[in-house]
Amino acid sequence: MIGGGLAGTLVAAALNSRFDEIIVLERDALPAGAELRKCVPQAKHAHLLLSGGARVIDALIPGFLARVYAEGAHDLNAPGDLVAMTTAGWMPRRTGAQFLVGASRPLIDWVARDIVAKDPRVQVRDESPVTELIGDAKRVRGVRGPDGVIEADLVVDAAGRGTRAPKWLAELGAGAVRTEVIDSGLAYATRIFQAPAAARRDFPVITMQADSRGPGPGRGGAVQPIEGGRWIVTVSGTRGGEPPTTVDGYTDFVRSGPRHPILGDLIEHAEPLTEIYTSRSTANQRHRYDELELPEGFVALGDSVAAFNPVYGHGMSVAAHGAHVLRSVLAAGGSTRRAQRVICGIGVGAWDMAAGQDVHFPGVRGASPTRRDLARRAFVDRMSRTAVSRTRVYDAMVGAFMLAKPMSSLMAPGVLLDVLRGPIAPALTEPPLTADERRRAGL
Ligand SMILES: Cc1cc2nc3c(=O)[nH]c(=O)nc-3n(C[C@H](O)[C@H](O)[C@H](O)COP(=O)(O)OP(=O)(O)OC[C@H]3O[C@@H](n4cnc5c(N)ncnc54)[C@H](O)[C@@H]3O)c2cc1C
C-alpha cells in the first residue's frame, strides 16, 4: 500500500481476509493519537463524514463509529441536526434517515488506523516513502521503499491528491493517463473555537452553500461541532472572493462573506483556540485510469484517483466506497483492471455534483459551462426550491448528497413528479435554530 492516510487504512481493512500480509508504507511520521500531521494538511479544516461513507467505514472497520463517538464525536442527524442554506434558502429540519459524524479529521484517521493496525496481518511502516513502481507495462510487481524493493501481489496507490503514480506508470511503459482538472480557485480559511459551555453538546452543524448564479465569486461557510466541545469554523470563496488570512480579515469574512451573518454571530460567543489555517488544494482533479489498459496488480483509489472540491464533503466517503468495491470485485474473481474501472465509476456522481457547480463560477479554469451544465443547474435549483416544502424531494436530495443513495435516486418518478409540480411554500429566510439552541449559543 502506498500511503497510510484514510484510503490506505480502509484498503488494509478491506483486504485483510484476502492477503496474509499487508504492508502500508507511509512517508509521514504517524502520531500516536488524534493529532495533525505534516502530509495531510487538509486535516486542519472541517471534514464532514457523511452517513453514506460512515456506514461503509464501519462495515470495513467494525467498531469504528462506536469508538469515534466514545472519543467525543457528535452523531448528527440529517436533516434533523443540519441547518443548511442551499441556493433556495434555508432548508427545514426534521429527523431523517441519514447522519453526519461531527469529528475532526485527525480523530477519524487515528481511530481507523488504531483499530486496523491491531490486525497482525497489517504492518504500518511510517517514515517510509515509496519512490518507484516495480514491474512492466503488463504487471506491477512491487514498489521501491526506503529499504529497497518490496515485492507484492497487489500494489494499491492511496497516496492522495499529490500521487506520482501517473508518472511512475508512464515510466513502466503503461502509457499516459489523461488528467482532468476543473478549478474554481476556491480557498479555505479555518479556525477552531471552544463552543460556549451550554452549546458543547446537542448543537447542529450549520452550512451555507455558495451560490453560482450571481455575477460574482461564490462564498460559503460552515460551523461543525467536533470532539472536545469545539467548533471548527471554515469559510471559503472562489477565485476573486477568497477569505483573508489575517485574524481580523477572517473574522469579518465569517460575518459578511457568506449569504447570512449567522456564523459571525456564533463565533462572537466562542473562544478562539487556533490561528487561521488556509488551504487552496481544492480543485476537482481526476486521473482517467478507466481509459487505460493498466498493468495488472495495480489499483489506485481515494484522492489519488479523484479529488473533489471539498465543500460537498465527499472525499472520505468516496474513498470508503472505493475500498469496499475493491474487496467485492477481487472476491468475485475480478481483475485489478476491472476493479479500477468500477472505482473510477464510483467517483462520477461526486465529480458531477462538484465540477458541475464549479464551472459556473467566474474565473474557473479547465472548463466553461456547457448547455448541459446550465440545464443541470436549472434542474438542481428547482429541486432545491421544491425540497423546502416537499419531503420526498428533500429526502432524496439528502440521501444522494450523503452518498447513501445513488444519484439516480434523484430521478425516481415520484421525485421528478414533485419537482415538476414545484414548491408549495417559500424557503425560510432565517436559519432554523431552535430558541433553546439560540439561547445556549448566546444569541
Ligand atoms: C480543505 C479540505 C477540506 C476537506 N473537507 C472534506 C470533508 O468535509 N469531507 C470529506 O469527506 N472530505 C473532505 N476533504 C477531502 C479529504 O481530505 C480527502 O478526500 C481524503 O483525505 C482522501 O484520503 P486519502 O487517503 O486518499 O488521501 P490523504 O488523506 O491525502 O492521504 C494520503 C497519504 O499518502 C501519503 N503519501 C503520499 N505520497 C506517498 C509516498 N510516495 N509514499 C508513502 N506515502 C505517501 C501521505 O503522506 C498521506 O498520508 C477535504 C479536503 C480538503 C483539501
The ligand as an SDF file (V2000), in Angstrom:
LIG
                    3D

 53 58  0  0  0  0  0  0  0  0999 V2000
   -9.6480   21.8130    2.6880 C   0  0  0  0  0  0  0  0  0  0  0  0
  -10.2380   20.4330    2.5200 C   0  0  0  0  0  0  0  0  0  0  0  0
  -11.4070   20.0960    3.1780 C   0  0  0  0  0  0  0  0  0  0  0  0
  -11.9780   18.8160    3.0050 C   0  0  0  0  0  0  0  0  0  0  0  0
  -13.1710   18.5210    3.6130 N   0  0  0  0  0  0  0  0  0  0  0  0
  -13.7060   17.2720    3.4450 C   0  0  0  0  0  0  0  0  0  0  0  0
  -14.9470   16.9170    4.0670 C   0  0  0  0  0  0  0  0  0  0  0  0
  -15.6180   17.7350    4.7040 O   0  0  0  0  0  0  0  0  0  0  0  0
  -15.4030   15.6330    3.9250 N   0  0  0  0  0  0  0  0  0  0  0  0
  -14.7160   14.7040    3.1720 C   0  0  0  0  0  0  0  0  0  0  0  0
  -15.1630   13.5500    3.0750 O   0  0  0  0  0  0  0  0  0  0  0  0
  -13.5690   15.0220    2.5590 N   0  0  0  0  0  0  0  0  0  0  0  0
  -13.0470   16.2750    2.6620 C   0  0  0  0  0  0  0  0  0  0  0  0
  -11.8750   16.5920    2.0400 N   0  0  0  0  0  0  0  0  0  0  0  0
  -11.2400   15.5660    1.1900 C   0  0  0  0  0  0  0  0  0  0  0  0
  -10.4130   14.5940    2.0380 C   0  0  0  0  0  0  0  0  0  0  0  0
   -9.4330   15.3010    2.7430 O   0  0  0  0  0  0  0  0  0  0  0  0
   -9.7890   13.5560    1.1120 C   0  0  0  0  0  0  0  0  0  0  0  0
  -10.7620   13.0210    0.2610 O   0  0  0  0  0  0  0  0  0  0  0  0
   -9.1290   12.4350    1.8910 C   0  0  0  0  0  0  0  0  0  0  0  0
   -8.0370   12.9240    2.6090 O   0  0  0  0  0  0  0  0  0  0  0  0
   -8.6600   11.3250    0.9530 C   0  0  0  0  0  0  0  0  0  0  0  0
   -7.8910   10.3900    1.6670 O   0  0  0  0  0  0  0  0  0  0  0  0
   -6.6220    9.7220    1.0060 P   0  0  0  0  0  0  0  0  0  0  0  0
   -6.1700    8.7050    1.9870 O   0  0  0  0  0  0  0  0  0  0  0  0
   -6.9620    9.3380   -0.3910 O   0  0  0  0  0  0  0  0  0  0  0  0
   -5.5470   10.8890    0.8750 O   0  0  0  0  0  0  0  0  0  0  0  0
   -4.7180   11.6510    2.0580 P   0  0  0  0  0  0  0  0  0  0  0  0
   -5.5670   11.8150    3.2440 O   0  0  0  0  0  0  0  0  0  0  0  0
   -4.1660   12.8500    1.3930 O   0  0  0  0  0  0  0  0  0  0  0  0
   -3.5790   10.6120    2.4060 O   0  0  0  0  0  0  0  0  0  0  0  0
   -2.5450   10.2780    1.5020 C   0  0  0  0  0  0  0  0  0  0  0  0
   -1.4020    9.6770    2.3060 C   0  0  0  0  0  0  0  0  0  0  0  0
   -0.4140    9.1810    1.4140 O   0  0  0  0  0  0  0  0  0  0  0  0
    0.8660    9.5190    1.9140 C   0  0  0  0  0  0  0  0  0  0  0  0
    1.8150    9.5120    0.7780 N   0  0  0  0  0  0  0  0  0  0  0  0
    1.8160   10.3490   -0.2900 C   0  0  0  0  0  0  0  0  0  0  0  0
    2.8190   10.0240   -1.1240 N   0  0  0  0  0  0  0  0  0  0  0  0
    3.4590    8.9520   -0.5740 C   0  0  0  0  0  0  0  0  0  0  0  0
    4.5740    8.1600   -0.9810 C   0  0  0  0  0  0  0  0  0  0  0  0
    5.2190    8.3980   -2.1280 N   0  0  0  0  0  0  0  0  0  0  0  0
    4.9660    7.1610   -0.1690 N   0  0  0  0  0  0  0  0  0  0  0  0
    4.2910    6.8810    1.0110 C   0  0  0  0  0  0  0  0  0  0  0  0
    3.2510    7.6160    1.4330 N   0  0  0  0  0  0  0  0  0  0  0  0
    2.8200    8.6230    0.6460 C   0  0  0  0  0  0  0  0  0  0  0  0
    0.6580   10.8930    2.5160 C   0  0  0  0  0  0  0  0  0  0  0  0
    1.6880   11.2190    3.4300 O   0  0  0  0  0  0  0  0  0  0  0  0
   -0.6970   10.7190    3.1800 C   0  0  0  0  0  0  0  0  0  0  0  0
   -0.5730   10.1990    4.4880 O   0  0  0  0  0  0  0  0  0  0  0  0
  -11.3070   17.8630    2.1860 C   0  0  0  0  0  0  0  0  0  0  0  0
  -10.1280   18.2100    1.5240 C   0  0  0  0  0  0  0  0  0  0  0  0
   -9.6170   19.4880    1.6640 C   0  0  0  0  0  0  0  0  0  0  0  0
   -8.3560   19.8590    0.9050 C   0  0  0  0  0  0  0  0  0  0  0  0
  1  2  1  0
  2  3  1  0
  2 52  2  0
  3  4  2  0
  4  5  1  0
  4 50  1  0
  5  6  2  0
  6  7  1  0
  6 13  1  0
  7  8  2  0
  7  9  1  0
  9 10  1  0
 10 11  2  0
 10 12  1  0
 12 13  2  0
 13 14  1  0
 14 15  1  0
 14 50  1  0
 15 16  1  0
 16 17  1  0
 16 18  1  0
 18 19  1  0
 18 20  1  0
 20 21  1  0
 20 22  1  0
 22 23  1  0
 23 24  1  0
 24 25  2  0
 24 26  1  0
 24 27  1  0
 27 28  1  0
 28 29  2  0
 28 30  1  0
 28 31  1  0
 31 32  1  0
 32 33  1  0
 33 34  1  0
 33 48  1  0
 34 35  1  0
 35 36  1  0
 35 46  1  0
 36 37  1  0
 36 45  1  0
 37 38  2  0
 38 39  1  0
 39 40  1  0
 39 45  2  0
 40 41  1  0
 40 42  2  0
 42 43  1  0
 43 44  2  0
 44 45  1  0
 46 47  1  0
 46 48  1  0
 48 49  1  0
 50 51  2  0
 51 52  1  0
 52 53  1  0
M  END
$$$$
